[in-house]
Amino acid sequence: MNENVTVFALDDNEEILELYRNILAKQNNPRLDFFDNLEKKDTSSVCDLHTFSDSEVYLDTIIDYYENGNRVPLSIIDMRMPNIHGLDVAKEVRKLDSEMSIVVVTGYSDYSIKDLLSQLQNRVYYLSKPFKEEELYAVVHSNLMEWNEKNEARLIEKELAIDSIEDGLWSWNIITNDVYFSPRWKEMLGYEDHELESKFESWFFRIHTDDTEGLMQAVQAHLNKETEFFVNEHRLRTRDGSYKHILARGKALFNDNGEAYKMTGFHTDISQRKLLEKELQILSESLFQELSEGISEKAKLSMTNVELEKQLEKEIQIRREKEEMLLQQTRQAAMGEMISMIAHQWRQPLTIIGLTADNMSLDLDLGSLDDATLSKGLSGIADQVKYLSQTIDDFRQFFTPNKEKESVLLQECLENACRIIDSSLKVKNIQLIKIYEDISPIDLYKNEIMQVFLNIIKNAEDAFCDEITSPSITLQTKEYDSYVEVRIADNAGGIDPDILKKIFEPYFTTKGKKHGTGLGLYMSKTIIQEHSSGSIEVANINGGAVFIMKFPK
């Protein structure tokens, strides 16, 4: 992360400004070396210092600085300035940035600290002339560190999609082993801010013993740069002795030697989610038990164990045959749509081939067809024929069922589906937004998963109406410790809540019998759950429908 070390200093005495330069410039200054060595950071200067002797020039410069999208973490302002009083300058600065630290420097007692705080609100520091060099350096250094730590936390919030209100912040200085836990972090465990020390031990000795090894491995893997982010689920002991399930996410900072010197992140309480998962597991086991007990007691008594096994195998085979039949019906129902997509895919290359041939024929009639033009035209036609051939392969692959699982990236399945429907989307000016973050191949039936993705994208395409000015479909993959998540989202206005409850039921369709069989999403769910051991759900988010699919690694 690029640190912001900008400091603006205002004083009408050039000797004072020169003193600032000497204190805050890194010219073999032992104070700076001490702090740099403490943090193991190679910084060329403690700050980017801008000095001003005129209040108006200072204000014009800092206003222009902010208008260009920059920010100033700290300003040093002398109170008794000749043209505009320093306090009035500070008030204007505070309007620009409520988070800027303002160091008031004066040799007079014009205002008390209480007066300054009342007028400048917060982040105000007071130095009386003459001041010690160490005092100024300590104020500047600590405030720049705090400013950049906050920006670092905001960046990680954004990268990890953190809810800063619900989630607890933690920060770990790997060199000194110092840690910081936010009040919300402590509140999750049942403590007030002052009741739990911000010490490494306050966290480490609360980890459930069964989770310690996996958690330490995840931390070490991130510090070894094996993962982009640190992500781990574990349990922490609360004040009353019970355990909460925590999702920890963070990111380390590395020096020029590739050594981690700091790690910052957030804790999310996922206890409620874990409870729901457990309830779902119990419900699933209960349903399976009921299904097993569905065979009548009389039938059980009349059959030997071998006969029971044969009966179960037969029922399973019948169910598989029904699923395969429904899957084939779904493919056949999509045949008409496929033909339409093929037409879209072929229209442009056929047009290019026709125009190229016409131009070559015309040049031949006019006697202007040279070898270079002929070679270029034939090469262009060959490229388009190759594209047409690839299109045939893509569509043939779609209708060929897999006999065995393949190890593939989910983003590849999404791309294969996109190649089939891309032209159709372009005709309707629907933008495809792709955010792929999966890196681990998964064993699955590739063509079946491609069919699921194509079906959902096609449904999203059909959902758009003329009123939506900038239609878009977002394809996103994201990798977690134990699974990869795929999201397909649109901005078509979402799905009616009453329909949402029935959307995965067999033969349920909103397109009418002429345009849909109602098997697409039902079979998509069957393919993901039964054939891929995954899960699929749908929700209305941000003015559109989002299908969320999870595939175990």
RAFEN-V689986 format. One record per run of one state. SS is the DSSP state (a for helix, b for strand, c for the rest). FROM is the first residue (numbers start at 1). LEN is the number of residues. Records with the same first field share a line. If there is no record, write none. Layout:
BEGIN
SS: FROM-LEN  FROM-LEN
END
This chain:
BEGIN
c: 1-5  11-3  25-5  40-8  53-2  68-6  79-7  97-4  107-6  121-3  129-4  160-8  174-5  182-1  189-4  196-4  205-2  208-1  224-6  238-5  255-5  270-1  293-4  303-2  334-1  367-4  399-7  409-1  428-3  437-5  445-1  464-8  480-3  491-6  501-19  532-3  542-2  553-1
b: 6-5  48-5  74-5  101-6  124-5  168-6  179-3  207-1  230-8  243-12  260-10  406-3  431-6  442-3  472-8  483-8  535-7  544-9
a: 14-11  30-10  55-13  86-11  113-8  133-27  183-6  193-3  200-5  209-15  271-22  297-6  305-29  335-32  371-28  410-18  446-18  497-4  520-12
END
